[in-house]
Amino acid sequence: MPIYTPSEWLNDATRPSAASFGSAGRFAVPLHGGRFDRHFHDTSELWFVAEGRAKILVDGAERYVQSGDIVLTLPADEHDFIEVYETVRGFFVESAGGRGGHRHTDPGLAAGHDVLTRPLPGDFPARYGDGASREGTA
């Protein structure tokens, strides 16, 4: 499972056997003027989304993320920010082993791209505690 919501956590029962952790840092994708590069790693990576809402590419699919989510990418899993609805700030941890840093399936991807700014979509999942009901309606 590539995304862990605030009610879930990564532990021995849910962590893939390929995941052991090494480098770490912070990231931000601003609401206006954000750039990101579609990339993969030789190792696993975790993101903790501390703030914001966006659509990302992970695990071969476009998925919504928001504050409180943990995103898991496994080795060779391309990932990217597609759209932002609020500035996103977070923390990442990349596992040890393999070549560190971003890898690209095409050298042209290394330059990155502008991340689209969009209004929050109507199907964006609401969470209890963010002003929405338990059923996900405002």
N, C-alpha and C positions, 0 to 999 in steps of 0.2 A: 504494500500500500504506500503510495508516494506522499500522501498528505496526512498528518496527524492533527486532529482538531484539539482545542483546549481540553476536552473531556477525555482524551486519549494520551498515552505516553509511550515512548520507545523504551523497551526493556528486553530482557533475555528472551521472552516469549514472542515478541513482535519484531525484533531486530534481525534483518537478514544476515546469514552467516558471513557474507562478504564484507560486512561493515565493521571496520576498526578505524579509529579516528586520529588525525594528525593536525594539520594547519587550521587556523581559524581567523576570522576577521569580520568587519562590518560591511554592509552594502546599503546603498540608497538609490532609488529610482524616483526622481522628482516628478510631480504632476505635469510640469511644463519643461520641455527641453531635455527629457531623459533619454539616455542612450544605453544600449545593452548589446551584447554579442551572443548569437546562438552558438553554443559550445557544449563540450562534454569533457569528462575527466577520465583518467585511467583508473580512478578509485571512486569510492562512494563519497557523497557530499550531503550534508544536512543544512537547510536554511531554517532559521527561526524568524518568522515575520512578526516583528515587534509592533509595527504601525502600518496602516494603509490597507488598500484593497486593489487587486489587479487580476488580470488574466495572464497565465503563464503557459508555456509548453513544457510538459514533463511526462515521462512514462509513455511517450508517443501520443499524448492527447492534450488538448487545451483544457485547462482547469482554472477555476477561480481560487484565489487565495486571499486571506485577510488576517488582520492582527490576531495572534495566538496560534496560527497554523505552523506546523513543522513540515517542510517539504523534503522528501528523500529522493536523491538521484543515485542510481547504481552505476557502476563503471560503463562507459560508452553510451549512457542515456543523454541524448541531446536535450538541453533545456534553455529557456529564453523567456524574457518578458514580452508579451504581445501587446497588452493595453494596460494603462493605469487609470484608476478612477479616483485615487487619492495618492499622495506621496507615500511610497513604500520605503520603510527602513527595517533593516534586519541584521542578522548575525549568521555567519556560515561556519561550518566545520567540514574540512575535507579529510578523508581518511589517509592513513600512512601507506606508503608503498607506491610503486608506479611513478610516472612523471607527474610532478605537481603542476598546478595551474590549468588554464584553459587550453583545450585542443579544439581544432576546427575541421569539419569534413571538407571544407573548401577554404583556401587561403583568403578569399574575399570576405568571408564571414568575420575574420579577425578585426576588421575596422569597425564593426558594430553597426547599429541602425538606430534611427529615431524610434522611441517607443511611443505609440499612439496614446493620446489623451482622449478619453471618452467619458460621457456621463455614465453613472452607475446603471447597469442593465437591470431590467425588471425581474429577470430570473436569478439575480445574484442572491446567494443563500444568506438569509438573515439568521442571526444567532440570538438566543435568549440572553438578555443583558445588554444588547446594543440598541435598545429602543424598539425591538420587535417582539412579537409574541412567540411562544414556543413553536407554533406551527409555521413560523417564518413569514408572517405577514405583518406589515407595519400598523 
